[in-house]
Amino acid sequence: MRKTFADIDAARPRYNPDVDGFGSAHDWNSAFYERMGFEEAEKVLYGKGKLTPRTILGVGATATWKEITSAFRAMAMKCHPDRISFTGMTVEAATEAFKIVSAAYAVLAREFGK
């Protein structure tokens, strides 16, 4: 007798947060949408030299918030650690570059009151 999808699916192990120890998805899901804090961003940017957030994102002094957001998204796609197969970067280099880009965005977000 052939197995149906329902039979195969019923035998599949299920994720149980209480047993597996990762907590509920609601607890960690919000972490994906949090931005880097301003203090942490300042440490990342200004601890490494004289990097300015606008220079990192490649926007001018008169850039609007929409232009800054667009530049951030473009830079994030270029250096995100999950995209190393496309960029050819190492995981460590991509992580560091993404941290710097995120820090620049966080500093500019505070400047714009976002």
Residue pairs with C-beta under 8 A, 6 or more apart in sequence:
17 23
17 24
17 25
22 28
35 102
35 105
35 106
35 109
36 44
36 99
36 102
36 103
36 105
36 106
37 106
38 106
38 107
38 110
40 103
40 106
41 102
41 103
41 104
41 106
41 107
42 103
42 107
44 99
44 100
44 103
45 51
45 52
45 53
45 56
45 100
45 103
45 104
45 107
48 100
51 100
51 104
53 103
53 104
53 105
53 107
53 108
54 60
54 61
54 63
54 104
54 108
56 75
56 100
56 101
56 104
57 68
57 71
57 72
57 75
57 101
57 104
57 105
57 108
58 71
58 75
59 67
59 68
59 71
63 71
65 112
65 114
68 105
68 108
68 112
72 101
72 104
72 105
75 101
76 98
76 101
76 102
77 83
78 87
79 87
79 89
79 94
79 97
79 98
79 101
80 94
80 98
81 91
81 94
81 95
81 98
83 94
84 90
84 91
84 94
87 94
89 97
